[in-house]
């Protein structure tokens, strides 16, 4: 549970830690997180082993107009891919400006 000192701040994605498991989006009570990913074959597997795939993150966005800043997404992420940061969320004048794309779409 968050201590309150770090609450009501922005949430930041640590992209290198994210596995696109979507647990954060599923656990969010307001469904403010959007995740898109695709599967790619794993590289560097020993010869003769079966083909395996891994998820590659294409898009991670938070709609700050829906976010309650509760921190459930941070607490539930098993890979510590989300964290509180000290900056406040930037204000917006239209709803579209409150959706923060944290990973540029790669497809």
Secondary structure, 3 states (H helix, E strand, C coil): CCCCCCCCCEEEECHHHCCCCCHHHHHCCCCCEEEEEEEEECCCCCCCCCCCEEEEEEEEEEECCCCCCCCHHHHHCCCCCEEEECCCCCCCCCHHHHEEEEECCCC
